[in-house]
Amino acid sequence: MRFVIPAQPLATALIAFGKQANVQVLTAGQTVAALRSHAVSGTFTPEAALTHLLEGANMSFTFVDARTVVVKPRAGAVTQPSSRPSAPISVTPLPPIQAIGLVGRDEGFMADVSSGPERTMADPLDVPQSVSIVTQDLLLSEQVQSIADAIRNVAGAQYIDGSGGLPIFNVRGFIAGNGMTDGMPNNVLGVGDYPSMIGVERVEVLKGPQAILGDTSNNNNFGGLIDVVLKKPQADPIHRLVFSFGDHGEKQLGVDLAGALNASKTLTYRLIANGDMADRTPQGMRGQRNRYVAPSIGWSTPDTTFIAGLSWMMNHAPIPDHTVLLGNTVGSSSPPGLLLDNPNDHTAVETRRLFYMLEHRFNDTWSFRSRAQYVRESIDLQEWTVGSVQPSGDIFAVGRDYRSSDAYYTLQNDVAATFGHGWMQHSLVLGFDFSRIQIGSNVDATDTGNIGASYNLFTGGPLPPPTSVLTQDDYALSYLPGQPWTTESGLFLQDRISLSTHLEALLAWRRTSYELETIHLDGTPWNMRKVRWVPNFGLVYKLAPDVSLYANTSNGFQPDTYLGKDGRPLPPSLSRQIEAGAKFSLFQDRARLTVAAYRIMLDHSSDLVSLQPPYNFVSGPGQSNQGFEIEFNGRVAPGLDLSSAYTRASVHNNDGTSATGQSQQRFNLWLSYSFQHGTLRGFGVAGGVLARSTSLGQMSDGSAYIKIPGQANVAMNVFYRTSRWSVTLGVKNLLGRNLYSPTFDETFVPLQNHRTYLLSSVVDF
């Protein structure tokens, strides 16, 4: 095999050796922490390469089988390392803390391992699908303030501004729902919120249908989903203070604390608290107030890891700055500085979450994993919605006061086993998950009062608070038919088969059972139970230790709990993805390049055709999406880190209508350089561009399409870093361009047209 491993600390050299030799290396971290390796460059057998690597380190190694090697200190006199022995050898695995605690040691912009696609940890080169990972270093380099900012680094993913300010994501042409947090559903309604970025370790975007994982989001996730990995308790001490200031009164203060609670370091903790606020948006909206508190505790032994925690999140966000179109073109928009709402209109989301994560290894073969959470969420939305916009500025304005609450709990249990010898080995996972969802009352009140059609954007003055024009009779308690209770359960079976040192196959099946408990319009109760099988299949061929080719086919499945015109639930939506690609480990395993081509076929969607009871839905047109993606993340030279993504995609509706919200081409580049020598050592500069081609919106009545121009958002920052603190001054929308969402209608046109400045700092104390 070809090996390229420069001289470095032995711990990281063994990781590089394992990846390049395609073997698992077992050792105890404390035995190699202070050692360094020799350089290995050239073509060697794995035994010869490891011998050179360990030369002079007083360490020996033993191959337990073709895919596993144990490295340990020599016992007594120095002896030559042995190769594969005839007698069996007992192996004590490393503590399995990576699966639910640390997710690997990301280096710069390149992720070390992937945790989401297979419900197990894996080297990204061994995963037969496209997975994009935004690391902690990239989040800090870009001064990322939200998940929306984070996923802009991902090929095929984009953020869409909603009228209520809640996050809406699109992956490979489909709304992604709310995805997952630590592998568990983040929200069931698809309108939830995400935690403060101070609590986020990394963001993973899994491409393609993910019904195999049991995501219960109420929105389709046929294009992929977002998995947010939160920070966990750890023994290594952390005492970190984070604060920032913006040019519109933005202020943020957060603290991140972690460490051991006993001398043996088996008991650990993490405490994260954050608060931020802003005086006003550029357009004059007020009321941004966000709070986040997340304590957790961990217990770890060589065979068991247990983490339990809770979090409280309260996000009070103003309605996003926007304009309206006085015609059917972007050029007919109202003046950008004109305030179209009451300045106190807002969306407030409060989320309480209680969770645990457990992993136990019984022996070298069997292990058990369990995760569960209980979440309660409430939403309070006050806003004005408009319609019938006239060129003169006359509109029909509707005050809205909306409240909703829900509760849900989810449980995942997995039994994992690794067995087999020689040319065929199996890594088997058998799992069961269960979710129970209760959607509470929706209070939806509307009244035109004295506003109505006589209101004029230019002469009407500021709108009053929506609640001031509502009377008691306007409030109506409404339950959406088909939604009061939903139960889902599933059986999950996955087998990763190593057919040789070069070829692996991934087989996965999921049996999903879902139950709907609802009430007919005449008041009679009615239950429905359904079962669906979802298969996935993938292949990975290791062309070389640092090059893998892969292909997969995956399936999406979305049960529809809404009732159609016949009073029965609509049929489930089904999709299928075919994907092929290649992954390359470059620059001595410090960077990774992924190239992927895909096609997703959806049989039908669901369209709401009545906003009044009984909220009728009908089956809508399906889609065929296909595209090509390139992603690069890593360090290309000392001090120089690069993240780049390019997407070329096309979306076709099966009924021949034009697809909205889809740019054919998108490109992202972020470059960071830290000066390495001289008086500038510690200083650095970073910058990049996010660009997309034209896309289409649509008038609210469906009468015409709106051409949304392409755009480029340029950002940059300068920073200074030491071992204990750092400070960064950044500017976004450097060129002061008009930045639009990729899709909208004439009643709500999100717009950012100002430069924004942010001064942020991180202090370790």
N, C-alpha and C positions, 0 to 999 in steps of 0.2 A: 504494500500500500504506500501511497504518497503521504508523507508527514511534513508539516511545516509548523513547528512549535518553537518560538523563540525562548531564550532563557528568561525565567520569571519565577514568582512564588510557586512552590510545588503544588499548592492547592489548586490554583487556576490552571497550571500545566496539566494536571491529571484530568481536569474537566475537558480541556482541549483534546487530550489524547483519547478520552472516551468518545467524543464526538467524531474524531477523524478515524478511529479504529472501529467505530460502531459497536462498542462494548460498554457494559456498565462497570464502573470502577467503584469498589467499596473500600472505604478507609475511615478512620476516625479523625475528625477534623483537628483535634488537639495534637495529634502526632505529626502532622505535616505543617502546622501553622507557621513555624519559624524556619522552614527549610526552603531552599531554592532549587530549581531544576537546571539541568544542562539543556542547551539547544539541540533540537532534533530537526534536521532538514534533509529530505531525500526519500528514497524508496526502501522500505524495510518491512520485515514481518512485524506483526504487533509485538511479539516477544522481544525482538531486537530493538525496536523503537523504545519500548518501556525500559529496557536495560540501559540504553543510553540516557534516557530521561532521568533515571534514578542514580546514575553513577555518582559515587561519593556521598550519597545521602544516607548510607547505612540502612536502607530499606530493601525489602524483598517483595516479591509478588508471586501469586499462584493463580492460575486459571482454573476456576471451578468447573466451568464448561466453556463452550465456544463464545458465549456472549457475556460472561461475568468474570472479572478478575479482582482479587483481593490484594491490596497493598498494605503492608504492615512492617513495623521495625524488625530488624533481624534479631533473632534470639541467640545470644552467646556469640560464638565466633562467626566471622564473616564467611558466608557460603554463597555459591553461585545461585542465582534465582532459578527455580525449576519451572518447567513448562507443564503441560497438562498431565496430572498424575493419574495413575490407575485406581488408587484408593479414594473413596469419597472424603470430602473435607467439609467440616461444619462451618457455616458462615453466619455471622451475626450482622444483619443489615443495619444501616444507619437509622437513627430515629426518623420516622416518616412524618416529620413536621412540615415538609414543604407543601403537602397537599392542602392543608387548611391554614397554615401559619404563614411562613415566608413563601413567596411564589418564585423564588430563585433570586439570583444576584444580577439584576439587569445592569448592563454596562452602557452608560450614556444613553443613546437613542435606540439601542438594540436590546430587545427582550431576550432573556435567557431561556425561559420555558413558557409553555402555554398551558393554562389551567382549565379553559372552558369547554372546548369542543367535545371531549371524550369523557368528561366527568372525572378525569385523572390528569396528572401532570405528564407532560411530554415535551421533548425537544421539538420546536416548530418545524424543523426539517423532516420530522417523522410523522407529521400530521397531514393526512391526505385531503386537505381543504385549505382555502385561503383564510388566514386569521391575521388581523391587524392589531398590533399592541402599541398603545401610546404609553411610554414609560414615564417614571417619576421625573427623570432628568429633562425630558422633553416638555412635560407639563410646566416645570419651573422655568425652563429657558424661554418659553413663549408667554410667560405670565398668564397662564390659563386661569380664567375665573369661573368657568362652568363646563359641564360636559359638552355643551354645544360647541365651545371653542376647541375642546379636545378632539372631537371626531372629525374636524376639518382636516386633520392630518391623514385621514384614511381614504384610500381609493374606493370609489363607489358609494361613499356615505356623505350625506349632507343634512344640514339643519334647516328647518322651515319655521318661520315665525308665525305663531298662532295669535289670534286676536285677544285671547285671554292671557298671553304671556307664558303659558305652560309649554314645556319642551315637546317638539314634534320632530322625529327623525325619519329619514328616508335612507334605506340601504338597498342598493341594486334595483331601484325603481319602485320599491314598496314601502309603505309606512311600517316602521319597525316596532310599533307598540312601545312599551316601557322596558322591555328587556329584563335583565336580571341583576341582582346584587349578590356577589359571592355565590353565584350559581343558583340562586333562588329568585323567584319572580319578584320584580321590583314593585309592580303594581298591577292590578287586574283590570282596571278601567282604561288603561292607556292614557291617563291624563294626570299621572302622578308627578312627583318632583324627585330630584336627585340631591344627595348630600353635598355639603360644602367641599370644595376641592382639597382643603387641608386634611380631610379624612380619607382621601382617595389615594391608594397606592399606585394603581395603573388602570387603564381602560382597554378592554378587549372588544373588538368587533368581529363577530363570527359571521362569515359570509354564507349566504344560501339559506334555504328553509331549515329551521331548527326545531321542528315539532318533535324530533327524537329526544330532546332534552326535557320536554314537558313544560315549556313556557306557556303560562295560562293567560297571557295578555289578551285583552278583549279586541285589540287591533291586529290585523294581519301581520305576520312576521315572515312572509315568504321570501323576502330578500335577505334576511339576516336579523341578528339582534345584538344589543349592546350589553356586555357584562361588566359591571363596575366592581373592581376588587378593592375592598376597603383595607385600611391599615389594621394590623393585628397586634396583640400583646407580644412582647419580646423581651429577652433577658438583657440584650445590649441596651444600655441606658440612652434615653433621648430626653432632652430638656430643650424644647424649641419654641421660640416666640416668632410669630409671623404677623406683619402689619403692612398696610398699604394705604396710599392716599391718591385720589383722583381729582380731576379738574372740575368736576361738578359736585363737589362735596362728598365724594365717595370716601368712606373710612372703613377699614377692616382691622380687626384684632383677633388673633387666634393663638392657641397654645396647644402643643403636642407633647405629651409626657408618656414615657414608657420605661420599663425596667423590671428588675427582679424583686420579689417580695420576700424571699428567704435566701439563706446562705447557699443552698444547693442549686438555686436558680431554676427549680422545677415549677415555681409559682411566679407568674408574671402578670403585668397589667398594662393597660393603655388607657389614657384619658385624653380626649380631644374636645376642645370647646372653641367655638368661633362665633363672632358677631360682626355684621357689616350693615352699613346704612348709606344712604345718599340723600343730598338735599333735593335734587330735582334732575330730571332728564333734560337734554338739550331743548326739547319742545315745551317743557314746563310741567310734566307729570311728577307728582310727589308721592312719598310714602314707602320707599324701599326700606324694609327692615327685615333682616334675616338672622336667625339664631340656629345654632347646632351644638348639641352636647351628646357625646358618645363615650361612655365608660365601658370597658370590657376587661375580663380577667382570663388568664390561661393557665393550664396545668399540663406539664409535659414530662414524660418518662421515656426511656428508650423504646417502649412499645405503645404508649398511649399519649394522645394529645387531645385536650378538651379546651374549648373556648366558649365563653358565654358572655353576652353583653346586651346592652339596650341603647337606644338612641331616641332623642327627641329633636325634631326639626320643625321650625316654623319659618316659612318663607312668605313674606308679604311684598308682592311685586306690583309696581304700577303697570297699567296697560302700555305696551310698547309704542314708541313714537311712530306715527304713520300719517299718510295722506289718503285722500280719496280721488278717484278719477272722475272728472266732469264730462268725459267722453269715453271712448274705448281704446285709448292709447295712453302710454306712460307720459307722453308730453302734455296731456290734458290734466295732470294731477294738480290738486290744490297747493297753495304755497307751503313749502316745507315747515315754516315757522308757525303756521296757523294751528292752534290747539283745538282739536276736534272732540274732546271729551271733557268731562268734569275733571279737574286736576287731581282729584282724590280717587278716581276709578282705579280698581285694583283686583288682583287675584291673591287670596291668602290660602296657603295649603299648610295644614298641620299634620305631621306624621309621627306616630309612636311605634317603635319596633322593638321586639324582644326576640332574641335568637340564641341558638347554641350550635356548635359544630364539634363533632367527635370523630376521632379515628383511632382504631386499635388494631395492632398487628398481633395475631395469635402465634404465628410461626413464620418460617421462610416462605410459606405458600399462601396462607390465608390471612385476610385482613377485613375489617368492617368499618364502614363510614356511615355517619348519620348527621343530617342537618335538618333544622326546623326553625320556623319563625312564626310569630303572631304579629300582625300589623293592623293598626287602626288609623284611618285617614279621614280628614274632613276638608272640604273645599268651600270657600266663601268668595263669590265673584260678584262684583258690582261694576257695571259698565253700560255704555250707550252703544247700541248697534244702529246702523243706518241702512237705508234702502231708497230706491227710486231717486238716485242722485241726478239732478238736472244740471245742464251747463251753466245756469244762472246761479248755482249754489243752493237751490232749494232741495231739501232732503226730507225724508220721513224718518224721524228719530224715535227709537224705542228704548226706554229705560228698563234695565234688567237687574234683578236681584236674585241670584242663584246660589243655593246651598245643597251640598250633597255629602254624604258620609258613607263609608264602607268599612268592613272588617274582613280579614281573611287570614287563614293559616295554611301553611304548607309543610309537608314532611317528606324527606328523602332518606331512604335507607339503601345502602349498597354493600354487597359482599363481593370482594375481589379475590382472585386466585391467580397465581402464576405457576405454571407447570410445563413439563416437556423437556426433552434433551435433544442434542444434536441439531439436525437441520430444521426441525419444527418445534416451536415453542408457542405457548398460549398465554395471553394475559386476559383473563375473563372477568367481566363485571356483570353481576345480576342485581338489579335494583327494583325498588318499589317506591312510588311517590304518590302523594295524596294531597289534594287541596280542597278547601271548603270556603266558599265565597258568599258573603252576604252584602248585598247592595242596599243601602238605606234609602230614606225618602229624599226626593228631589223637590225643592221648592223653587218654582220657576214663575216669576211674576213679571208681567209686562203691562205697560200703560203708556199711551201717547200723551196723556194730559193735555196741556196747552201747547205742546211742542209740535208734534205732528208734521204735516206737510207744509205748514206755514213757516217752519224754521229755515233760516238761511245761514249758511256757513259764514258769510262775510258780514252780515248785519245783525245776526241774532244774539251776539254776545256769548259769554261762557255758558255752557250747559249747567243746570243745577245738579245736585246729587241725585242719582236715579231714585233713591228711596223717597225723595221729597215729592215725587209726582205719582207715587203708588198709594193706593188706598187698601184697606183691609180686604175688600172684595177682590182685589187683583191677585192676592196670593192664593195659590191652589196647590194642594198636596197631590202629587202625581206619581204613580208607580208605573214604570215602563213594563208592559206585558212581556213575559219571557225572561225577566231579569231578577226576581227577588232572591232566589237561591240557585247556585250552580255548584255541582260537585264534579271533580275530575279525579281519576286515579289512573295509574299506568304501571305496567310491568316493563322493565328495561333490561335488555340482554345485549351485551357487546363482547366481541371476541377479537382481540388483536393477535393475529397469527404471524409469527416470524417464520417465513418459509426458507430463508437462508440469511446469510449476512447482508444480502443486498435487497431482498424482496420482503415486503410486509403487506398483509391484507387486513382490512378493518371491516368487520361485519357487525351490524347493529340492527336491532328490531325493537319496536315499542308497541305495546298493546294498550291503547288508550280507551278508558271507559269514562263516559260523561253522562251526567244525569241532570235533567232540568225539572225543577219543581215550580209550577206556575199556576195561574188561575185564568180560566177562560173569561171572555167578556161577560158571560152570563153568570159568573160567580162560581161555577163548578171547578173543583180542583182537577189538575191533570199533571201526570208525571210522564217523563220520557227517558228511556235509557238507551244508549247507543254504544257500540264498540267499533274501534277502527285500528287496523294494523298499519304501522308505518315502518318501512325498511330503509336502511342506508347501506351503501357499500363503497369502499375506497381502496385504492392500491397506491403504495409508495415503492419506488425503485431507486435504491442508492447507486447512482451511476458512479459516484466517487464519495469519499467521506464527507466532502463539503458540497456535494451536488445531489439533489433528489428530484425525481420526476414523479408526479402524482396525477391521479384521476379519481373522480368520485361521481356518484349519483345519489342525490338526497331528495327527500320528499317532505312536503309541507301539508299540514292538515289543520283547518280552523273550523271547529264546530260553531254554528251560528245559533245563538239563543234567542234572537228576535223572531217575532211571529210574522208570517206572510199574510197575504190577503185571505187565505183559506183558514186562518186561525191556527196554523201549525208552524213549527219552526222551519226556517229555510234550510235547504240541504247544505252540508258542510262544503267549504271551498277546499280544493285539492290542487297541489302544485308539484312540480318536479324540476330539479336542477341537474344539469350535466356540466361538469367543470373539469378542466385539465390545466396543468401548469407545471412550473419548475421553481425550485428554491435553491439559492446559492449562498454559501457562507464565504464571505470575501474579507480581504485585508486581515489575514491571519485570525479569522474568526471574530473580528470586531465589527463586522457589518453583515447585513443580510439583504439579499435581493429576491423579491417574489414576483413572478410573472404568471398571470392567470387569465384564462378565457372561459366564459360561461354562457349558458342559456337557461332561462327559467320560463316555464310554461305554466300558467294559471288557468284553470278551467272556467271559473266565474268569480265574481265578487258580489257584494251586497250593497244595494243602493237604497237610501232612505227616500221614500216618495211622499211622505206625509209628516209634517211637524205637529199635527194635532192627533189626539187619541183617535184610533188605536195604534198610532205610530207604525203604519204599514211599511214593510220592506219588500223589495223584489230582488230577484237575482239580476246582477249586472253583468257587463261584458268581462271576459277574461283578458289576459295579456300574454304577450310573448316578449321577454326581455333578453337581450344578449349584449355582451360587452367584453372589453379587454382592459386589464388593469396591470399596472406596474407600480411596485413599492420598493423603496430603498431606505434603510435606516441603519445608521452606525457611524463609526469613527473612521475617517479616510486618511487622517494624518494626525500627528500629535497636536492635541488642542483643537482639532477641526472636526466637528460633528455635523452630520447632514441627515435630514429627513425629507423625502420627496415622494409624491404620489401622482400618478396620471391615470385618468379614466377616459375611455371612449366607449359610449354606450348608446343603444337605441332601444326604444320602447314602442311596441305596437299593440293597440287595442284590437281585440278580435272582431269587433263590430265595425272596424274601419275608421272610427273617430280618432282625433288627435289626442295624444297623451299629454297631460299638463304636468308642469313642474320638473321636467327632465331636460337638463343640458346635455348635449351630445358629448361635449368634452369638458373635463375639469382637471385642473393642475394645481398642485400645492408644492411649495419649496420652503424649507426653513434651514438656515445655515448659521452655525454658531462657532466662533473662534475665540479661544483663550490664549493670550500671549504667554509664551513659555519662558522667556528669558529677559534679563535686563530690567530697567526701571519700570517697564510696563507689565512685568509679571504680576498676575492677579487680575489685570484688566481684561476686558473682552468686549466683542461686539457681536450682535446677532440680528438677523433680519430675514424676511421672506415675503412671498407673495401667494395669495390664494386667488385663482382666476377660474372663470367658467364662461362657456359660450352662451348664446341666447337660449331662452326657454319660453314656454307658453303658460299664461294664465287663462282664465275664462270668466266671462261676465256671469253674474250670479243667476241670471235667467237662462243661461246657456245659448244666448243669441249670437255671441261672437267670441273669438279668442283674442287674448291680449299678448302682444309680442313684448317680452321682457328682454332688454338688451343685455349683452354680456358685460362682465365687469371684472376688475382686478382690485383686490384689497392688499395694499402694501403695508407692512409693519416692520419696525426695527427697535432695538434697544441697545443700551450700553450698560455694562455691569462691572462690578468689582467684587471679587470673592477671596476670602481667607478661609482657614480651616475652621473658624468659629462663627463667622458671619458673612453675609453678602448683601449687596444693595443693587437694585436694577431700576433704571429709568427707561420706560418704554413709551412708544407712540404707535397707535393703530389708526388705520385709514390715513396713512401718511400723506397721500396726495389729495385728500379731501374730496374723494369721488362720491357720487350718489350710489349707494349700495342697497340693492333690493333683495328681497327673498326670492327664491327661484319660482315661486308660484303664489298667486293671490287673485282676488276678484276686485271689482271696482269699489267695493265698500270698505276695504281694508288693505292698504298698500304699505307694508312695513318699509321704513326708510332710515338709513343712517347716512348722514352727509356731513359729519363733523369729524375732525381729528380728535382723538381722545388720548389723554396722557395718564400714565400710572407710575407712581413711585412705590416700589415694594422692597421689603427687606426680610431676611431670615436671620435670626440670632440664636445660636446654641449657647446655653448658659449652664 
